[in-house]
Amino acid sequence: MSSHRQERLRRLAAPDITQRKGKTPIVCLTAYTTPMAEILDAHCDLLLVGDSVGMVIHGLPNTLGVTMEMMILHGQAVMRGSKQAMVVVDMPFGAYEGSPETAHVNAVRLIKETGAQAVKVEAGPTVAATVEYLVQRGIPVMGHVGLRPQAVHLEGGFKAKGRESEERRRILQEASATAEAGAFALVVEGVAEGLAREITEAVSVPTIGIGASSGCDGQILVTDDMLGLFDWTPKFVRRYSDLRGEISRAVGAYADDVRARRFPGPAEIYFAKAG
């Protein structure tokens, strides 16, 4: 465990993350379960209970089918497994776009029922006003600009953003508006490297890159992608392990032992007491 983790006496909160702007990069990963949160907590500054849970854990084709109940269930699990990292929960599709008032009701529910420290929303033409409404009412908000998974149908799929001047201008404007509305940090996903750097320089809050730039104030990946649990991963993912292969090998060895009656053996069997 690194020394800065050992010195930490409390769970990180939104102001701690905001103060890291331009300093030591912020380490973030997704988490959906208690055992994984327990492992990640020793290494991460922020754990995101992302709506990617729908695809990673539940096998959905995209994030649009994720519900409030799913986010609450997984948020509770991650909070039980973590002690020091800040925990942020995604607001699912349909939970905040209708009106600031609706967003507030759902954000309050997420915070109350999970105990998480903040919520995250994807930016859009009307979202800055919602961010401001939530922050004014005591709810820390993380923004999300660039590639927006919840807009997959509107944008025709998962495509890198910011390669054309008009789109670049729009994303930069959304990032600035979201930061000015009071977001404590911004996830910048799937954008041209130069745009990610431009956003990082333009906003006063930390940027957390995913498929963006090493010049961002921090980085996040979907943990299951980074650990190699899927056959395919996006271009921007660096695999740090091959857990899919390791699990397959372990299960194969177990299956061989069962079929050969090598498992269970004497070490795994209970015997009657003598006398």
Phi, psi and chi 1 to 4 in degrees:
 res  aa     phi    psi   chi1   chi2   chi3   chi4
   1 MET       -  135.9 -175.6 -176.2  -63.7      -
   2 SER   -70.7  157.4   61.1      -      -      -
   3 SER   -64.2  -35.5   59.0      -      -      -
   4 HIS   -68.2  -25.0   83.8  -80.5      -      -
   5 ARG   -74.2  -39.0  -61.8  -65.1  -57.8 -171.4
   6 GLN   -65.6  -32.9  -68.2  174.1  -26.9      -
   7 GLU   -76.3  -17.4  -66.3  167.7    1.0      -
   8 ARG   -70.7  130.7 -169.9  177.6  -61.3  167.5
   9 LEU  -108.4  -10.9  -60.4  176.8      -      -
  10 ARG  -145.4  167.5   59.6  173.5  175.6   80.7
  11 ARG   -71.8  138.9 -171.7 -174.7  -69.8  -85.8
  12 LEU   -65.2  150.6  -71.5  176.7      -      -
  13 ALA  -130.7  175.9      -      -      -      -
  14 ALA   -52.4  -45.9      -      -      -      -
  15 PRO   -61.3  -33.0  -24.7   36.1      -      -
  16 ASP   -64.4  -40.6  -59.4  -57.4      -      -
  17 ILE   -69.0  -44.6  -60.1  -61.5      -      -
  18 THR   -60.2  -37.7  -59.9      -      -      -
  19 GLN   -70.1   -9.4  -71.0  168.0   12.0      -
  20 ARG   -85.4    1.6  -65.4  -85.1  -68.2  -84.3
  21 LYS   -52.8  123.1  176.1   72.1  177.3  178.9
  22 GLY    73.9    7.3      -      -      -      -
  23 LYS  -110.6 -149.8  -60.6  177.6 -178.4  177.4
  24 THR   -56.8  127.7  -56.8      -      -      -
  25 PRO   -53.2  142.5  -29.3   37.8      -      -
  26 ILE   -85.5  127.1  -57.8  161.0      -      -
  27 VAL   -96.0  121.2  178.8      -      -      -
  28 CYS  -133.0  145.0  -48.2      -      -      -
  29 LEU  -144.0  161.6  -76.4  170.0      -      -
  30 THR   -82.7  153.7   61.1      -      -      -
  31 ALA  -147.7  143.2      -      -      -      -
  32 TYR  -132.8  -14.0  -42.4  112.0      -      -
  33 THR  -132.4  160.4   66.1      -      -      -
  34 THR   -64.3  -48.6  -61.1      -      -      -
  35 PRO   -60.6  -40.7  -23.6   34.5      -      -
  36 MET   -68.7  -40.2 -172.9   61.3   76.0      -
  37 ALA   -60.3  -38.3      -      -      -      -
  38 GLU   -61.0  -38.3  -71.1  175.9  -15.7      -
  39 ILE   -73.1  -45.6  -62.9  170.2      -      -
  40 LEU   -70.7  -29.4  -58.4 -179.1      -      -
  41 ASP   -57.2  -32.3 -171.1   55.3      -      -
  42 ALA   -73.1  -13.0      -      -      -      -
  43 HIS  -120.5  -18.0  -53.5  -78.3      -      -
  44 CYS  -108.1  148.4  -66.6      -      -      -
  45 ASP   -85.6  -30.8  -58.3  -58.8      -      -
  46 LEU  -143.8  133.0 -174.2  150.1      -      -
  47 LEU  -111.2  126.9  -63.2  176.9      -      -
  48 LEU  -104.3  119.5  173.6   64.9      -      -
  49 VAL   -83.9   86.2 -173.4      -      -      -
  50 GLY   -80.9  154.4      -      -      -      -
  51 ASP   -71.0   -3.7   58.4    0.6      -      -
  52 SER   -59.3  -13.8   51.0      -      -      -
  53 VAL   -54.6  -31.7   67.7      -      -      -
  54 GLY   -61.2  -38.9      -      -      -      -
  55 MET   -85.3  -42.7  -57.3  168.9   73.5      -
  56 VAL   -72.9  -43.5  174.7      -      -      -
  57 ILE  -101.0  -38.8  -59.1  -63.9      -      -
  58 HIS  -101.5   -2.2  -62.7  -82.3      -      -
  59 GLY    72.3   21.9      -      -      -      -
  60 LEU   -75.7  154.9  -62.2  178.1      -      -
  61 PRO   -72.6  -22.3   26.9  -36.1      -      -
  62 ASN  -157.5 -170.8   51.9   52.2      -      -
  63 THR   -90.4   -3.0   64.1      -      -      -
  64 LEU   -68.2  -24.8  -57.7 -176.0      -      -
  65 GLY   -85.8    0.4      -      -      -      -
  66 VAL   -72.2  138.0  173.9      -      -      -
  67 THR  -111.0  166.7   64.4      -      -      -
  68 MET   -59.3  -39.8  -75.9  -75.5  -68.4      -
  69 GLU   -62.9  -38.3  -73.7   69.2   27.3      -
  70 MET   -65.1  -44.3  -70.8  165.7   67.7      -
  71 MET   -64.9  -38.1  -63.0  -48.5  -56.8      -
  72 ILE   -66.9  -45.3  -70.4  168.6      -      -
  73 LEU   -58.5  -47.9  179.3   67.8      -      -
  74 HIS   -75.4  -31.4  -69.1  -77.8      -      -
  75 GLY   -62.7  -41.9      -      -      -      -
  76 GLN   -62.6  -41.4  -69.1  169.9  -22.9      -
  77 ALA   -62.8  -43.3      -      -      -      -
  78 VAL   -68.5  -38.3  170.6      -      -      -
  79 MET   -64.1  -35.2  -77.3  -62.0  -64.9      -
  80 ARG   -67.6  -28.1  -76.0 -166.8  -70.9  -92.6
  81 GLY   -95.5   -8.4      -      -      -      -
  82 SER  -118.1  153.4   61.0      -      -      -
  83 LYS  -130.8  -25.5  -67.2 -179.6  174.2   60.6
  84 GLN  -119.9  -37.1  -59.6 -173.7   91.9      -
  85 ALA   -69.3  144.9      -      -      -      -
  86 MET   -68.5  139.1 -179.2  179.0 -173.1      -
  87 VAL  -113.0  124.5  175.0      -      -      -
  88 VAL  -118.1  135.4  179.4      -      -      -
  89 VAL  -112.9  131.3  179.7      -      -      -
  90 ASP   -66.5  139.1 -100.1  -21.0      -      -
  91 MET   -86.0  122.7  -66.3 -166.2   71.9      -
  92 PRO   -72.5  165.3   27.6  -35.0      -      -
  93 PHE   -53.4  129.3  178.1   67.7      -      -
  94 GLY    91.9   -6.8      -      -      -      -
  95 ALA   -90.1  -10.7      -      -      -      -
  96 TYR  -144.3   -9.5   60.0   94.3      -      -
  97 GLU   -76.7  -27.8  -60.8   91.3  -21.2      -
  98 GLY   -63.9  -47.7      -      -      -      -
  99 SER  -165.4  156.7   69.1      -      -      -
 100 PRO   -58.3  -34.8  -27.5   36.8      -      -
 101 GLU   -65.9  -43.9  -68.6   79.6    8.6      -
 102 THR   -63.2  -42.4  -61.7      -      -      -
 103 ALA   -59.8  -39.9      -      -      -      -
 104 HIS   -64.6  -44.5 -177.9 -107.4      -      -
 105 VAL   -58.4  -46.1  169.5      -      -      -
 106 ASN   -72.4  -37.3  -72.6  -36.8      -      -
 107 ALA   -65.8  -41.7      -      -      -      -
 108 VAL   -60.3  -42.0  166.9      -      -      -
 109 ARG   -62.8  -44.4 -175.2 -178.3  173.0 -159.5
 110 LEU   -60.3  -45.9  -77.7  174.7      -      -
 111 ILE   -66.2  -45.7  -63.5  -64.3      -      -
 112 LYS   -64.5  -45.2  -82.3 -170.8  171.5 -177.6
 113 GLU   -83.7  -18.5  -64.0 -171.0   32.2      -
 114 THR  -106.1  -30.9   66.3      -      -      -
 115 GLY    83.5    6.4      -      -      -      -
 116 ALA   -64.7  164.1      -      -      -      -
 117 GLN   -93.6  -12.7  -70.2   72.8   61.9      -
 118 ALA  -166.2  167.8      -      -      -      -
 119 VAL  -119.5  162.2  -61.3      -      -      -
 120 LYS  -124.0  140.5 -179.1  170.7   77.5   64.4
 121 VAL  -130.7  148.6  -59.9      -      -      -
 122 GLU   -83.6  136.0  -67.2 -175.9    8.2      -
 123 ALA   -71.3  158.0      -      -      -      -
 124 GLY  -172.2 -178.9      -      -      -      -
 125 PRO   -56.4  -30.4  -25.1   35.2      -      -
 126 THR  -111.6    0.6   64.4      -      -      -
 127 VAL   -76.6  -28.8  171.6      -      -      -
 128 ALA   -57.9  -41.1      -      -      -      -
 129 ALA   -63.7  -36.2      -      -      -      -
 130 THR   -69.1  -41.1  -63.1      -      -      -
 131 VAL   -59.0  -46.9  171.4      -      -      -
 132 GLU   -60.5  -42.6 -176.8  175.6   14.8      -
 133 TYR   -60.4  -44.4 -171.2   90.9      -      -
 134 LEU   -68.6  -45.5  -65.3  177.7      -      -
 135 VAL   -62.9  -40.5  172.2      -      -      -
 136 GLN   -62.4  -20.9  -72.2  179.1  -15.1      -
 137 ARG  -105.3   19.6  -73.9  155.6 -178.9   78.1
 138 GLY    87.2   16.7      -      -      -      -
 139 ILE  -111.0  111.4  -61.2  175.0      -      -
 140 PRO   -63.1  137.6  -21.9   34.8      -      -
 141 VAL  -129.1  132.3  179.6      -      -      -
 142 MET  -101.1  134.2  172.8 -178.8  -84.6      -
 143 GLY   -92.2  172.7      -      -      -      -
 144 HIS  -150.4  116.6 -178.0  140.2      -      -
 145 VAL  -125.8  166.5  -60.9      -      -      -
 146 GLY    94.3 -129.2      -      -      -      -
 147 LEU   -68.1  122.2 -168.5  159.8      -      -
 148 ARG  -114.5  103.5  -63.6  179.4  -64.9  149.7
 149 PRO   -56.0  -31.9  -28.4   37.4      -      -
 150 GLN   -73.3  -11.5  -67.5  178.5    6.4      -
 151 ALA  -102.8   23.8      -      -      -      -
 152 VAL   -58.5  -39.3   59.7      -      -      -
 153 HIS   -73.4  -39.7  -69.7  -27.9      -      -
 154 LEU   -63.8  -38.1 -178.6   66.0      -      -
 155 GLU   -99.9    1.9  -61.9  179.6   -6.6      -
 156 GLY    74.7   28.3      -      -      -      -
 157 GLY   123.5 -176.3      -      -      -      -
 158 PHE   -93.0   99.7  -60.2  105.7      -      -
 159 LYS  -126.2  143.4  -57.5  174.0 -177.9  177.4
 160 ALA   -60.5  146.1      -      -      -      -
 161 LYS  -117.3  161.8  -56.9  -63.9  178.6 -177.3
 162 GLY    83.5   19.8      -      -      -      -
 163 ARG   -90.4  -14.9  -68.8  176.6  170.8  175.7
 164 GLU  -114.7  149.3  -60.5  175.9   -3.3      -
 165 SER   -60.8  -40.7   58.2      -      -      -
 166 GLU   -68.5  -42.6  178.0   55.9   29.2      -
 167 GLU   -66.1  -39.0 -173.7  174.7   63.9      -
 168 ARG   -59.1  -45.9 -171.3 -176.4 -170.1   97.3
 169 ARG   -62.2  -42.5 -178.0 -158.9   61.8   78.3
 170 ARG   -65.0  -43.8  175.7 -179.1   59.2   78.9
 171 ILE   -66.5  -41.2  -67.2  172.8      -      -
 172 LEU   -62.2  -39.5 -179.0   58.3      -      -
 173 GLN   -65.1  -42.9 -176.0  179.4   49.2      -
 174 GLU   -64.7  -39.8  -71.8  176.3   -9.6      -
 175 ALA   -63.4  -46.7      -      -      -      -
 176 SER   -63.6  -42.5  -62.9      -      -      -
 177 ALA   -65.5  -39.3      -      -      -      -
 178 THR   -67.4  -41.7  -56.2      -      -      -
 179 ALA   -66.0  -44.4      -      -      -      -
 180 GLU   -66.0  -25.1  -69.3  168.3    4.9      -
 181 ALA   -75.0  -12.5      -      -      -      -
 182 GLY   119.2    4.6      -      -      -      -
 183 ALA   -59.7  139.9      -      -      -      -
 184 PHE   -85.4  -13.5   70.7   88.8      -      -
 185 ALA  -166.0  164.0      -      -      -      -
 186 LEU  -130.4  128.1  -67.1  176.6      -      -
 187 VAL   -81.0  130.3  169.6      -      -      -
 188 VAL  -117.0  108.7 -179.4      -      -      -
 189 GLU  -114.4  135.3  179.3  172.1    1.2      -
 190 GLY    56.1   46.2      -      -      -      -
 191 VAL  -119.6  161.7  -56.4      -      -      -
 192 ALA   -56.5  142.0      -      -      -      -
 193 GLU   -56.1  -42.7 -160.7  -85.7  -13.2      -
 194 GLY   -64.2  -36.2      -      -      -      -
 195 LEU   -67.0  -40.0  176.0   56.4      -      -
 196 ALA   -59.7  -42.0      -      -      -      -
 197 ARG   -66.5  -38.4  -71.4 -175.7  179.2  -87.3
 198 GLU   -64.2  -42.7 -170.2  173.7   -4.3      -
 199 ILE   -63.0  -44.8  -68.3  170.8      -      -
 200 THR   -59.3  -38.6  -59.5      -      -      -
 201 GLU   -75.7  -28.3  -67.6  171.5    2.5      -
 202 ALA   -83.1  -28.7      -      -      -      -
 203 VAL  -102.6  153.4  -59.8      -      -      -
 204 SER   -90.4   -2.8   60.6      -      -      -
 205 VAL  -109.8  160.5  -61.0      -      -      -
 206 PRO   -63.7  144.4  -20.7   32.9      -      -
 207 THR  -105.0  136.8   54.9      -      -      -
 208 ILE  -113.2  109.2  -49.8  -63.0      -      -
 209 GLY   -85.7  146.4      -      -      -      -
 210 ILE  -146.7  108.3  175.5  168.9      -      -
 211 GLY    67.1   40.9      -      -      -      -
 212 ALA  -128.2  -91.2      -      -      -      -
 213 SER  -156.0  147.1  169.1      -      -      -
 214 SER   -69.1  -11.6   61.5      -      -      -
 215 GLY   -80.3   -5.2      -      -      -      -
 216 CYS   -66.5  164.2  -69.7      -      -      -
 217 ASP   -77.6   -7.2  -62.6  -63.5      -      -
 218 GLY  -169.2  176.8      -      -      -      -
 219 GLN  -137.5  150.0  -60.6  -65.8  -33.2      -
 220 ILE  -139.5  145.4 -173.0  168.0      -      -
 221 LEU  -135.9  158.6  -74.8  175.2      -      -
 222 VAL   -71.4  119.4  171.2      -      -      -
 223 THR   -54.5  -42.5  -60.3      -      -      -
 224 ASP   -65.1  -31.8  -58.8   65.0      -      -
 225 ASP   -68.1  -47.9  -73.6  -19.1      -      -
 226 MET   -62.1  -32.3 -178.5  -92.6  -72.4      -
 227 LEU   -86.8   -2.2  -66.8  177.1      -      -
 228 GLY    74.2   40.8      -      -      -      -
 229 LEU   -89.5   -5.5  -79.0  165.1      -      -
 230 PHE  -123.1  151.0  -65.1  103.2      -      -
 231 ASP   -64.3  -39.8  -75.9  -29.0      -      -
 232 TRP  -116.0  139.9  177.4   87.3      -      -
 233 THR  -136.8  155.8   52.3      -      -      -
 234 PRO   -61.8  160.2  -21.4   32.8      -      -
 235 LYS   -53.9  -35.9  167.2 -174.1  169.8   64.1
 236 PHE   -81.6   -1.7   54.4   77.7      -      -
 237 VAL   -88.7  131.9  172.5      -      -      -
 238 ARG  -101.9  122.9  179.2  179.8  -64.4  177.2
 239 ARG   -82.1  123.8  -70.4 -165.1 -177.6 -165.3
 240 TYR  -100.7   -2.5  -74.6   83.6      -      -
 241 SER  -160.9  174.1 -173.6      -      -      -
 242 ASP  -128.0   63.6  175.7   29.6      -      -
 243 LEU   -65.9  -28.8  -70.1 -165.1      -      -
 244 ARG   -60.3  -45.3 -174.0 -179.3 -175.8   89.9
 245 GLY   -66.5  -41.4      -      -      -      -
 246 GLU   -63.2  -43.4  -71.8  -64.2  -41.2      -
 247 ILE   -64.8  -43.3  -68.8  170.0      -      -
 248 SER   -61.6  -41.8 -179.4      -      -      -
 249 ARG   -65.0  -41.6  -75.8 -172.8  -75.4  -85.0
 250 ALA   -65.0  -44.7      -      -      -      -
 251 VAL   -66.4  -37.2  173.5      -      -      -
 252 GLY   -62.1  -41.9      -      -      -      -
 253 ALA   -65.1  -40.2      -      -      -      -
 254 TYR   -61.8  -46.9  165.3   73.2      -      -
 255 ALA   -60.7  -41.4      -      -      -      -
 256 ASP   -61.8  -42.6  -70.7  -16.3      -      -
 257 ASP   -66.2  -39.7  -76.6   -9.5      -      -
 258 VAL   -64.4  -46.8  168.8      -      -      -
 259 ARG   -67.4  -28.3  -67.1 -177.7 -179.7  119.6
 260 ALA   -92.2    3.8      -      -      -      -
 261 ARG    60.6   29.1  -61.8 -170.5 -176.3  -82.8
 262 ARG   -87.0  -15.8  -69.0 -170.0  -63.1  -95.7
 263 PHE  -128.1  133.3  177.5   83.4      -      -
 264 PRO   -78.6  152.4   29.7  -35.2      -      -
 265 GLY  -107.5 -174.1      -      -      -      -
 266 PRO   -54.3  -34.0  -26.9   35.7      -      -
 267 ALA   -70.5  -20.7      -      -      -      -
 268 GLU  -109.6   12.7  -64.2   95.4   14.3      -
 269 ILE  -116.7  142.2  -65.9  174.0      -      -
 270 TYR   -91.5  135.6  -64.4   99.3      -      -
 271 PHE  -115.6  153.5  -64.7   95.2      -      -
 272 ALA   -65.8  145.7      -      -      -      -
 273 LYS   -72.8  143.7  -67.3 -178.1  178.3 -179.8
 274 ALA   -66.2  145.2      -      -      -      -
 275 GLY    88.2      -      -      -      -      -
